[in-house]
């Protein structure tokens, strides 16, 4: 099962996955990995869209003079809560 595009370490990993019975072929292992990569990238893009939206809201509020004092502890709590929601 020569997979010239994989490092020797990754090739051993694929072989172990097939031997475990979870996958029948190297292609199945690679497809599963690609699905996870795609999901991770989509989640990253969603997070970036949400951050850009929030930044846009903040800029619009600042442009209208709706500024408030910086609450670093509160901001940190909100960021941790948002990360917990997305599992990151």
C-alpha positions in Angstrom: 0.0 0.0 0.0 2.5 2.6 -1.2 1.1 6.1 -0.5 3.9 8.2 -1.8 2.1 11.4 -0.8 2.3 10.6 2.9 5.2 10.7 5.3 6.3 7.4 6.7 4.7 8.3 10.0 1.3 9.1 8.4 1.5 5.9 6.3 2.0 3.9 9.5 -1.0 5.7 11.0 -3.2 4.9 8.1 -2.2 1.2 8.2 -3.0 1.1 11.9 -6.5 2.6 11.2 -7.1 -0.1 8.6 -5.8 -2.8 10.9 -8.2 -1.6 13.7 -11.1 -2.4 11.4 -12.5 1.1 11.5 -11.6 1.6 7.8 -11.4 -0.8 4.9 -9.0 1.2 2.7 -6.4 3.9 2.9 -8.8 6.0 0.8 -11.4 5.8 3.5 -8.9 7.0 6.1 -7.8 9.9 3.9 -11.4 10.9 3.1 -12.3 10.9 6.8 -9.3 13.2 7.4 -10.3 15.5 4.6 -13.8 15.7 5.9 -12.5 16.8 9.3 -10.2 19.3 7.7 -13.0 20.8 5.7 -15.2 21.0 8.8 -12.4 22.7 10.7 -11.9 25.2 8.0 -15.6 25.9 7.7 -15.8 26.5 11.5 -12.8 28.8 11.2 -14.4 30.8 8.4 -17.7 31.0 10.4 -15.7 32.4 13.4 -14.0 35.0 11.2 -17.4 36.1 9.8 -18.8 36.4 13.4 -15.7 38.4 14.5 -15.9 40.7 11.5 -19.6 41.3 12.2 -18.9 42.1 15.8 -16.1 44.4 14.8 -18.4 46.1 12.4 -21.0 46.6 15.1 -18.3 48.1 17.4 -17.1 50.5 14.7 -20.6 51.6 13.9 -21.3 52.2 17.6 -18.0 54.2 17.9 -18.9 56.3 14.9 -22.2 57.2 16.5 -20.3 58.1 19.7 -21.7 55.1 21.7 -18.5 54.4 23.5 -18.2 52.7 26.8 -15.2 52.1 29.1 -13.1 49.0 28.4 -14.0 46.1 30.5 -11.2 43.7 29.9 -12.4 41.1 32.4 -15.9 41.1 30.9 -14.5 40.9 27.4 -12.3 38.0 28.4 -15.3 36.1 29.9 -17.4 36.7 26.7 -14.6 35.4 24.5 -14.1 32.3 26.7 -17.9 31.6 26.6 -17.9 32.1 22.8 -15.0 29.6 22.4 -16.7 27.1 24.6 -19.9 27.3 22.5 -17.9 26.5 19.3 -15.8 23.9 21.0 -12.5 25.6 20.3 
